[in-house]
Amino acid sequence: MNDDITHQSIAFIGGGNMARSLIGGLVAQGRNPAGIRVAEPVPPLGDALREDFGVAVFEQAAQAVIGAGTWVLATKPQVLRAVCEGLAEQAQGERPLVVSIAAGITATQIERWLGGDLAVVRTMPNTPALLGAGMTGLYASEQVDAAGRGFAQDLLSAAGKTVWIDDEAQMDAVTAVSGSGPAYIFLLAEAMIEAGIAEGLPPDAARTLALQTVLGAARMLTESDVDAAELRRRVTSPNGTTQAAVEAFEAGGLRALVGSAIHAARVRGQELSAAND
């Protein structure tokens, strides 16, 4: 891996929403946009990145990675193998730090597709990263040194909080809990809104009540030192309305259903990895 990576160019392979959020975070942190290069074949996406952030945009990945000490793989998982194999010769010559944000693709696969013996950090951010409120799990291959780990963490911290995972096999669980997790909250909010309307609330009022409740509860969870179980107990008065609702959730098997859903997401992550190998 090249030395002094924090002062070298960064090449983003793919300029979609997640790449855009990371680029915006880096620029907001003070990184010179002249040192950020993006490969994006869709003209409107590339033009917007160039205009909004002042970064260099290229149609071909091979052009974007020239001289870049860090490559951020931000393509769709199903095309990542072809992209990596097309860049393998350059990867072996440049020896970059490779950071992947592609779901379900292992560091071992990426390293092999790029020709082997490279420093790879596999990450799993989630969509709130678009608001700077994301959660990202990171795993580093053995070739990643302390500087590489620090740079990868700084890069993903531009989009929210981060946590390191020592066993890559656990990255599928990260995907299941936080990568896919926002959809679970969206589904709960959707159900709460529908239930409020069914109980006679006007749709606008039901939506406002449900969404602000989700936001407020999330803030209590993240801004308090008290765990989720204790917070739940504190707002559940004996024989009150909240207890009636919680008992209905428990009787309906909510915990087992959530466990089953997260397990299904983890298994699907493993299947995606195998399908793209």
C-alpha positions as CSV (number, residue, x, y, z in Angstrom):
1,M,0.0,0.0,0.0
2,N,1.2,3.5,-0.8
3,D,2.6,5.6,2.1
4,D,0.9,8.8,3.3
5,I,-2.5,7.9,2.0
6,T,-4.2,10.8,3.7
7,H,-2.5,13.2,1.3
8,Q,-3.1,11.1,-1.9
9,S,-6.0,11.2,-4.3
10,I,-9.1,9.2,-3.6
11,A,-10.8,7.4,-6.6
12,F,-14.5,6.6,-6.3
13,I,-15.6,3.8,-8.6
14,G,-19.3,4.7,-9.0
15,G,-20.9,8.0,-8.2
16,G,-24.3,7.0,-6.8
17,N,-26.0,8.1,-3.6
18,M,-23.7,6.5,-1.1
19,A,-20.6,7.7,-2.9
20,R,-22.1,11.2,-3.1
21,S,-22.7,11.2,0.6
22,L,-19.1,10.2,1.4
23,I,-17.7,12.8,-1.1
24,G,-19.9,15.5,0.5
25,G,-18.7,14.5,3.9
26,L,-15.1,14.6,2.9
27,V,-15.4,18.0,1.3
28,A,-17.3,19.3,4.3
29,Q,-14.4,18.1,6.5
30,G,-12.0,20.2,4.5
31,R,-10.5,17.7,2.0
32,N,-9.5,19.4,-1.3
33,P,-12.0,18.3,-4.0
34,A,-9.1,18.4,-6.5
35,G,-7.8,15.3,-4.8
36,I,-11.1,13.4,-5.4
37,R,-11.6,11.5,-8.6
38,V,-14.9,9.8,-9.6
39,A,-15.7,7.2,-12.3
40,E,-19.3,7.6,-13.2
41,P,-20.5,6.7,-16.7
42,V,-24.0,8.2,-16.3
43,P,-23.6,11.9,-17.4
44,P,-26.2,13.5,-15.2
45,L,-24.8,11.9,-12.1
46,G,-21.2,12.8,-13.0
47,D,-22.2,16.4,-14.0
48,A,-24.0,16.8,-10.6
49,L,-20.9,15.6,-8.7
50,R,-18.6,17.9,-10.6
51,E,-20.9,20.9,-10.2
52,D,-21.8,20.4,-6.6
53,F,-18.3,19.4,-5.2
54,G,-15.7,20.4,-7.8
55,V,-14.4,16.9,-8.1
56,A,-12.9,15.4,-11.2
57,V,-15.2,13.0,-13.0
58,F,-14.3,10.3,-15.6
59,E,-16.3,8.0,-17.7
60,Q,-13.9,5.0,-17.2
61,A,-12.7,3.6,-13.9
62,A,-9.3,3.0,-15.4
63,Q,-8.9,6.8,-15.8
64,A,-10.2,7.7,-12.4
65,V,-7.8,5.4,-10.4
66,I,-4.6,6.8,-12.0
67,G,-2.4,8.1,-9.2
68,A,-5.0,7.4,-6.5
69,G,-3.7,6.0,-3.2
70,T,-7.2,4.9,-2.1
71,W,-9.9,3.3,-4.3
72,V,-13.5,3.3,-3.0
73,L,-15.5,0.6,-4.7
74,A,-19.1,2.0,-4.8
75,T,-20.6,0.0,-7.7
76,K,-23.5,-2.4,-7.5
77,P,-22.4,-5.8,-6.1
78,Q,-23.4,-7.7,-9.2
79,V,-21.0,-5.8,-11.4
80,L,-18.1,-5.5,-8.9
81,R,-16.3,-8.6,-10.1
82,A,-16.1,-7.3,-13.7
83,V,-15.0,-3.9,-12.5
84,C,-12.3,-5.3,-10.3
85,E,-10.9,-7.7,-12.9
86,G,-10.8,-4.8,-15.4
87,L,-8.6,-2.9,-12.9
88,A,-6.4,-5.8,-11.7
89,E,-3.3,-4.8,-13.6
90,Q,-3.5,-1.2,-12.4
91,A,-4.2,-2.4,-8.8
92,Q,-1.0,-4.5,-8.9
93,G,1.0,-1.6,-10.1
94,E,-0.5,1.1,-7.9
95,R,-0.9,-1.0,-4.7
96,P,-3.8,1.1,-3.3
97,L,-5.8,0.9,-0.2
98,V,-9.1,-0.6,-1.4
99,V,-12.3,0.3,0.5
100,S,-15.5,-1.4,-0.6
101,I,-19.0,-0.4,0.2
102,A,-20.6,-3.2,-1.9
103,A,-23.0,-5.3,0.1
104,G,-22.4,-9.1,0.3
105,I,-18.9,-9.1,-1.3
106,T,-16.1,-10.3,0.8
107,A,-12.6,-8.7,1.2
108,T,-11.2,-12.0,0.0
109,Q,-13.2,-11.9,-3.2
110,I,-12.2,-8.3,-3.9
111,E,-8.5,-9.0,-3.3
112,R,-8.6,-12.1,-5.6
113,W,-10.4,-10.2,-8.4
114,L,-7.8,-7.4,-8.2
115,G,-4.9,-9.8,-8.5
116,G,-4.2,-10.7,-4.9
117,D,-2.0,-9.4,-2.0
118,L,-3.8,-6.0,-1.6
119,A,-5.0,-4.1,1.5
120,V,-8.8,-4.3,1.5
121,V,-11.3,-2.8,3.9
122,R,-14.9,-4.1,3.5
123,T,-17.5,-1.8,4.9
124,M,-21.3,-1.8,5.2
125,P,-22.8,1.7,5.5
126,N,-26.6,2.3,5.6
127,T,-28.8,4.8,3.9
128,P,-28.9,7.4,6.8
129,A,-25.4,8.1,5.7
130,L,-27.0,10.3,3.1
131,L,-27.9,12.6,6.0
132,G,-24.6,12.2,7.9
133,A,-26.4,9.9,10.4
134,G,-25.3,6.6,9.0
135,M,-23.9,3.5,10.8
136,T,-21.0,1.6,9.2
137,G,-19.4,-1.7,10.1
138,L,-15.8,-2.1,8.9
139,Y,-13.6,-5.2,8.4
140,A,-9.9,-5.0,7.5
141,S,-7.9,-7.7,5.7
142,E,-4.5,-8.7,7.1
143,Q,-2.7,-6.4,4.6
144,V,-4.3,-3.3,6.0
145,D,-1.9,-1.4,8.3
146,A,-2.8,1.1,11.1
147,A,-2.7,4.0,8.7
148,G,-5.1,2.3,6.3
149,R,-7.5,1.4,9.1
150,G,-7.4,5.0,10.4
151,F,-8.0,6.4,6.9
152,A,-10.9,4.0,6.2
153,Q,-12.5,5.0,9.5
154,D,-12.1,8.7,8.8
155,L,-13.6,8.2,5.4
156,L,-16.7,6.4,6.7
157,S,-17.0,8.7,9.7
158,A,-17.8,11.4,7.3
159,A,-21.2,9.7,7.0
160,G,-21.9,8.8,10.6
161,K,-20.8,6.4,13.3
162,T,-18.5,3.4,12.7
163,V,-17.7,0.1,14.4
164,W,-14.9,-2.4,13.6
165,I,-15.6,-6.1,13.1
166,D,-12.8,-8.6,13.7
167,D,-14.4,-11.6,12.0
168,E,-15.5,-11.0,8.5
169,A,-18.1,-13.7,8.8
170,Q,-20.0,-11.3,11.1
171,M,-20.3,-8.7,8.3
172,D,-23.4,-10.4,7.1
173,A,-24.9,-9.9,10.6
174,V,-23.9,-6.2,10.4
175,T,-25.7,-6.0,7.1
176,A,-28.8,-7.7,8.6
177,V,-28.9,-5.4,11.7
178,S,-27.8,-2.0,10.4
179,G,-27.4,-2.2,6.6
180,S,-31.0,-3.3,6.1
181,G,-32.2,-2.0,9.4
182,P,-33.5,1.4,8.3
183,A,-36.2,-0.5,6.3
184,Y,-37.4,-2.2,9.5
185,I,-37.9,1.2,11.1
186,F,-39.7,2.5,8.0
187,L,-42.0,-0.5,8.1
188,L,-42.8,0.1,11.7
189,A,-43.5,3.7,11.0
190,E,-45.7,2.7,8.1
191,A,-47.7,0.3,10.3
192,M,-48.1,2.9,13.0
193,I,-49.4,5.4,10.5
194,E,-51.9,2.9,9.1
195,A,-53.0,1.9,12.6
196,G,-53.5,5.5,13.6
197,I,-55.7,6.1,10.6
198,A,-57.7,3.0,11.3
199,E,-58.3,4.4,14.8
200,G,-59.8,7.5,13.3
201,L,-56.9,9.9,13.1
202,P,-56.6,12.2,10.0
203,P,-53.8,10.9,7.8
204,D,-51.6,14.0,8.2
205,A,-52.0,13.8,12.0
206,A,-51.2,10.1,12.1
207,R,-48.1,10.6,10.0
208,T,-46.8,13.5,12.1
209,L,-47.5,11.6,15.4
210,A,-45.8,8.4,14.2
211,L,-42.7,10.0,12.6
212,Q,-41.9,12.4,15.4
213,T,-42.4,9.5,17.9
214,V,-39.8,7.4,16.0
215,L,-37.4,10.4,15.9
216,G,-37.9,11.2,19.6
217,A,-37.5,7.6,20.6
218,A,-34.3,7.2,18.5
219,R,-32.8,10.3,20.2
220,M,-33.6,9.0,23.6
221,L,-31.9,5.7,22.7
222,T,-28.7,7.4,21.3
223,E,-28.4,10.3,23.7
224,S,-29.0,8.4,26.9
225,D,-26.8,6.0,28.8
226,V,-29.8,3.9,29.6
227,D,-30.3,0.7,27.5
228,A,-33.4,0.0,25.4
229,A,-35.0,-2.4,27.9
230,E,-34.8,0.0,30.7
231,L,-36.2,2.9,28.7
232,R,-39.1,0.7,27.7
233,R,-39.8,-0.2,31.3
234,R,-39.7,3.5,32.4
235,V,-42.5,4.4,29.9
236,T,-44.6,1.3,30.6
237,S,-46.8,2.1,33.5
238,P,-48.5,-0.9,35.2
239,N,-51.9,-1.6,33.8
240,G,-51.6,1.5,31.5
241,T,-52.1,2.0,27.8
242,T,-48.4,1.3,26.9
243,Q,-48.5,-2.0,28.8
244,A,-51.5,-3.1,26.9
245,A,-49.7,-2.4,23.6
246,V,-46.4,-4.0,24.6
247,E,-48.3,-7.1,25.8
248,A,-50.0,-7.3,22.4
249,F,-46.6,-7.1,20.7
250,E,-45.2,-9.8,22.9
251,A,-48.2,-12.1,22.5
252,G,-47.9,-11.7,18.7
253,G,-44.3,-12.9,18.8
254,L,-42.6,-9.6,17.9
255,R,-39.2,-10.6,19.3
256,A,-39.2,-13.9,17.4
257,L,-40.3,-12.2,14.2
258,V,-37.5,-9.7,14.4
259,G,-35.0,-12.4,15.0
260,S,-36.3,-14.4,12.1
261,A,-36.2,-11.4,9.8
262,I,-32.6,-10.5,10.7
263,H,-31.5,-14.1,10.3
264,A,-33.1,-14.2,6.9
265,A,-31.2,-11.0,5.9
266,R,-27.9,-12.5,7.1
267,V,-28.5,-15.7,5.1
268,R,-29.4,-13.7,2.0
269,G,-26.1,-11.8,2.4
270,Q,-24.2,-15.1,2.4
271,E,-26.1,-16.1,-0.7
272,L,-25.3,-12.9,-2.5
273,S,-21.6,-13.4,-1.8
274,A,-21.7,-16.9,-3.2
275,A,-23.7,-15.9,-6.3
276,N,-21.1,-13.2,-7.2
277,D,-18.1,-15.4,-6.6
